[in-house]
């Protein structure tokens, strides 16, 4: 087996973010621009009691309301969900508001599969590498399910259930009465203080700095239920099978799969007190990465059809693609065998990013 080197240099033609849908129509749902949030620094941490009306939370902006995981092709969620965040030198603080007229939960043991209840979920990739990320779930009984993944399931990864978000504080408050079918609730709220130490693999704690850019997303699992004999029971189809859950998220994935970190939203850390969520601009390096993900998706589809990876960009139908990113000429370099590949994008100044067949991003 040997590597075949293919290098294509391009003159400027278009920016990917505006035209990927035209060039690669079959992947348009995977190239909507992810949501973003500029997270403010706080000198006074909130009290983690589930009540999210602390004065300090008044300094944080709400996200937009959640959408369906697949985006605009699906109906809008029928219950509202939104999040706000803060940080200091020790913790990432999260407050969530979930509207629901019928709040229920059943699971009470840590690391039970909490999404078998309605739940709220947090996904965090501190290194923005699409690997080595964290997931934390909580239900309305404040039961936690937390796990670590060294790579996504699609790439052969498996969840490490034994990982615990050590030192995390978390609380839930019900605006109504939980598991009571005789009344109507307003919903439930969640607060978390997640230590940066818990989000670090290694000895040097990964504390954000001014301008640090993480990837994060939030999901709400909501099951269809009906009331039978005074209990909330999951609805079933005509064959007696439980209906699939709703997946509502902050930043749409474009596909029913939360474990695609490249589709998560951007979390920009700042200490300058700015509270304007419109100031975020997609960094140049992130625009470069979009081309790598285009080739990654095409390679995975090519292997599914041909039982091997493509050896050239031409085999993927990309030989005539021209690239210009923010006025800089970029080239793509593909190194591929039947079973693995590396793809790199490099500009005329030497700025580059690479991606392999397991979806690992390297700068």
C-alpha positions in Angstrom: 0.0 0.0 0.0 1.3 3.5 -0.8 0.3 7.1 -0.5 -0.7 9.0 -3.5 -0.1 12.8 -3.4 -2.5 15.1 -5.1 -2.1 18.8 -5.0 -4.4 21.3 -6.5 -3.8 25.1 -6.5 -6.7 27.4 -7.0 -7.3 30.9 -8.2 -10.0 32.9 -6.4 -13.6 32.3 -7.4 -15.9 32.3 -4.3 -16.1 32.0 -0.6 -17.3 28.6 0.7 -19.7 30.0 3.4 -21.8 31.7 0.8 -21.7 29.1 -1.9 -21.1 25.6 -0.6 -24.8 24.9 -1.0 -24.5 25.6 -4.7 -21.4 23.5 -5.3 -22.3 20.6 -3.0 -26.1 20.6 -2.9 -26.3 17.2 -1.3 -24.5 18.6 1.8 -26.3 21.9 2.1 -27.9 21.0 5.5 -24.4 20.3 6.9 -23.0 23.7 5.9 -25.4 26.2 7.5 -23.3 28.5 9.6 -23.4 27.3 13.2 -24.8 29.5 16.0 -22.4 31.5 18.1 -22.4 33.0 21.6 -20.0 35.6 23.1 -19.7 34.6 26.7 -19.0 37.3 29.3 -16.6 37.0 32.2 -18.1 37.5 35.7 -16.4 38.5 38.9 -19.4 37.3 40.9 -20.5 33.7 40.3 -24.1 32.8 40.4 -25.6 30.8 43.2 -26.2 27.3 41.8 -29.7 26.5 43.1 -31.7 26.2 39.9 -33.2 29.6 40.3 -31.8 31.6 37.3 -33.0 35.1 38.5 -29.7 36.0 40.2 -28.6 39.6 39.5 -25.5 38.2 37.9 -27.5 36.4 35.2 -28.9 39.7 34.2 -25.4 40.4 32.6 -25.7 37.4 30.3 -27.7 37.3 27.0 -30.1 34.5 26.2 -29.4 32.4 23.1 -32.1 32.1 20.4 -34.8 29.6 21.1 -33.9 26.0 20.2 -34.7 24.5 16.8 -35.2 21.0 15.6 -31.9 19.1 15.3 -32.3 19.0 11.5 -33.0 22.7 11.2 -35.6 24.5 9.2 -36.7 21.4 7.2 -38.6 20.3 10.4 -41.3 22.1 12.3 -40.3 24.5 15.1 -40.4 22.9 18.6 -43.7 23.3 20.4 -42.1 24.1 23.7 -39.5 26.9 24.1 -35.9 26.3 25.3 -33.1 28.8 25.7 -29.7 29.1 27.5 -27.4 31.8 28.8 -23.8 31.4 29.9 -21.0 33.1 32.0 -17.5 32.2 33.0 -14.7 33.0 35.4 -11.2 31.6 36.0 -12.6 28.4 37.5 -15.9 27.5 35.9 -18.2 27.6 32.9 -21.7 28.6 34.1 -24.8 27.6 32.3 -28.5 28.5 32.9 -31.3 26.9 30.9 -35.0 27.5 30.7 -37.3 24.7 29.4 -40.9 25.5 29.1 -43.2 22.5 29.6 -46.8 22.2 30.8 -46.2 18.7 32.0 -42.9 18.2 33.8 -42.0 14.5 34.5 -39.0 12.4 35.2 -38.3 8.9 36.6 -34.6 8.2 36.6 -32.7 8.8 39.9 -29.3 7.1 39.7 -26.2 8.8 38.3 -25.2 7.6 34.9 -28.5 6.0 34.1 -29.4 6.7 30.5 -31.0 10.0 31.3 -32.3 10.7 27.8 -34.9 7.9 28.3 -36.6 10.7 30.3 -37.1 14.3 28.9 -33.7 15.9 29.5 -31.3 18.8 28.9 -27.9 18.0 27.4 -24.6 19.9 27.1 -21.8 19.0 24.6 -18.4 20.6 24.9 -15.3 20.5 22.7 -12.8 22.7 24.4 -10.0 22.1 21.8 -12.2 22.5 18.7 -10.7 19.3 17.3 -13.9 17.3 16.9 -12.3 14.7 19.3 -11.9 14.5 23.1 -15.2 16.0 24.0 -17.6 15.9 26.9 -21.4 15.3 27.3 -23.5 16.1 30.4 -27.2 15.3 30.7 -29.7 16.1 33.4 -33.4 15.4 33.9 -36.0 17.3 35.9 -35.1 15.2 39.0 -31.5 16.6 38.8 -30.1 13.2 37.9 -26.8 13.5 36.0 -25.5 11.3 33.2 -22.0 12.5 32.2 -19.5 10.9 29.7 -16.3 11.5 27.7 -15.7 10.5 24.1 -12.2 10.4 22.6 -13.7 10.4 19.2 -17.3 10.3 17.8 -19.4 7.1 17.5 -19.3 7.5 13.7 -15.5 7.1 13.8 -15.5 4.0 16.1 -15.5 5.9 19.4 -17.2 4.7 22.5 -18.4 6.6 25.5 -16.4 6.5 28.8 -19.2 6.4 31.3 -16.8 6.3 34.2 -15.7 9.9 33.5 -17.4 12.2 36.0 -17.5 16.0 35.8 -15.7 16.3 39.2 -16.6 19.3 41.2 -19.5 20.3 39.0 -22.4 22.0 40.8 -25.9 21.5 39.4 -29.4 22.2 40.4 -33.0 22.1 39.0 -36.1 24.0 39.9 -39.6 23.1 38.8 -42.0 25.8 37.9 -45.0 23.7 39.0 -45.1 20.2 40.4 -43.2 17.3 38.9 -45.0 14.0 38.0 -48.4 15.5 38.8 -50.8 14.8 35.9 -53.6 16.8 37.6 -52.1 20.3 37.0 -50.4 22.3 34.4 -46.8 23.5 34.9 -44.7 26.3 33.4 -41.5 24.3 33.0 -38.2 23.7 34.6 -34.9 25.5 34.9 -31.3 24.2 35.2 -28.1 25.7 36.5 -24.6 24.3 36.2 -21.1 25.3 37.3 -18.7 23.1 35.3 -15.0 23.4 36.5 -12.5 23.8 33.7 -10.5 21.2 35.5 -13.2 18.7 34.7 -13.0 19.7 31.1 -9.3 19.1 30.9 -7.5 15.8 29.9 -4.1 16.3 31.3 -2.4 18.1 34.1 -2.5 21.7 32.8 -6.0 23.0 33.3 -7.5 24.4 30.1 -8.7 27.8 31.3 -10.0 30.0 28.5 -8.3 33.3 27.7 -9.5 36.4 26.0 -10.6 35.3 22.5 -10.5 31.6 23.2 -12.9 29.7 20.8 -14.6 26.5 22.0 -17.4 24.4 20.4 -20.5 23.8 22.3 -24.1 22.7 21.7 -27.2 22.0 23.8 -29.9 19.5 23.2 -33.3 18.9 24.7 -34.9 15.5 24.4 -38.6 15.6 24.6 -40.8 12.5 24.4 -44.4 12.4 23.2 -46.6 11.4 26.2 -50.2 10.8 27.2 -51.8 10.5 30.6 -53.0 7.0 31.4 -54.2 6.1 34.9 -52.7 9.2 36.4 -49.2 8.6 34.8 -47.2 10.0 32.0 -46.8 7.3 29.4 -44.8 7.5 26.2 -47.0 7.5 23.1 -46.8 4.5 20.7 -47.5 4.0 17.0 -50.1 1.6 15.6 -47.6 -1.3 16.0 -47.1 -0.6 19.6 -43.6 0.9 19.2 -42.7 4.0 21.3 -42.6 7.1 19.1 -39.2 8.5 18.5 -38.1 11.4 20.7 -38.0 15.0 19.6 -34.4 16.5 19.5 -34.4 20.2 19.9 -31.0 22.0 19.8 -29.4 25.4 20.0 -27.3 25.1 16.8 -29.0 22.7 14.3 -26.9 19.7 13.3 -28.5 19.2 9.9 -28.8 15.5 10.7 -30.2 13.5 13.6 -26.8 13.0 15.3 -25.5 15.2 18.1 -22.1 13.6 17.8 -20.9 15.7 15.0 -18.8 18.3 16.8 -18.0 20.2 13.6 -21.7 21.2 13.6 -21.8 22.6 17.2 -22.0 26.3 17.9 -19.1 28.6 18.6 -18.4 29.8 22.1 -16.2 33.0 22.2 -14.7 33.9 25.5 -14.3 37.6 26.4 -13.5 39.7 29.5 -14.1 43.1 27.9 -17.7 43.4 29.1 -19.3 43.4 25.6 -22.8 42.0 25.6 -23.5 42.3 21.9 -24.0 38.8 20.3 -23.9 40.3 16.8 -20.1 41.0 16.9 -18.9 37.4 16.2 -17.2 36.8 12.9 -16.3 33.3 11.7 -12.5 33.1 12.0 -10.4 32.5 8.9 -9.2 29.1 10.1 -12.8 28.0 10.6 -13.6 28.9 7.0 -10.6 26.8 5.9 -12.0 23.9 7.9 -15.2 23.9 6.0 -13.4 22.7 2.8 -11.9 19.8 4.8 -15.3 18.8 6.0 -16.7 18.8 2.5 -14.0 16.4 1.4 -14.5 14.3 4.6 -18.2 13.8 3.9 -17.6 13.0 0.3 -14.9 10.5 1.2 -17.2 8.7 3.6 -19.9 8.5 1.0 -17.4 7.4 -1.6 -16.2 4.6 0.6 -19.8 3.5 1.3 -20.4 3.1 -2.4 -16.9 1.8 -3.5 -15.6 0.0 -0.4 -12.5 2.3 -0.4 -11.6 5.9 -0.1 -11.0 8.0 -3.3 -7.3 8.4 -4.2 -7.7 11.8 -5.8 -9.9 14.9 -5.5 -10.9 14.3 -9.1 -12.5 11.0 -8.1 -14.6 13.1 -5.7 -15.6 15.5 -8.5 -13.6 18.3 -7.1 -10.8 18.8 -9.7 -12.4 22.0 -11.1 -13.1 23.7 -7.7 -11.4 27.1 -7.2 -10.9 28.4 -3.7 -10.5 31.9 -2.3 -10.9 32.6 1.4 -10.9 36.2 2.5 -8.7 37.2 -0.5 -6.1 34.5 0.0 -5.4 31.7 -2.4 -5.6 28.2 -0.9 -4.6 24.8 -2.0 -5.9 21.4 -1.0 -3.5 18.5 -0.5 -5.0 14.9 -0.3 -2.9 12.0 0.9 -5.0 8.8 0.5 -5.0 5.0 0.5 -7.9 2.6 0.3 -8.4 2.7 4.0 -7.3 6.1 5.3 -6.7 9.7 4.2 -5.4 13.0 5.3 -6.5 16.3 3.8 -4.8 19.6 4.3 -5.7 23.1 3.2 -2.9 25.6 3.0 -2.9 29.3 2.0 -0.2 31.3 0.3 1.1 32.5 3.8 1.4 29.0 5.1 -1.7 29.0 7.3 -3.0 25.4 7.2 -5.4 23.0 8.9 -5.6 19.2 8.4 -8.3 16.5 8.9 -8.1 12.8 8.7 -10.5 9.9 8.0 -11.5 9.8 11.7 -12.6 13.4 11.7 -9.6 14.6 13.8 -8.8 18.3 13.2 -5.2 19.4 13.6 -3.9 22.9 13.3 
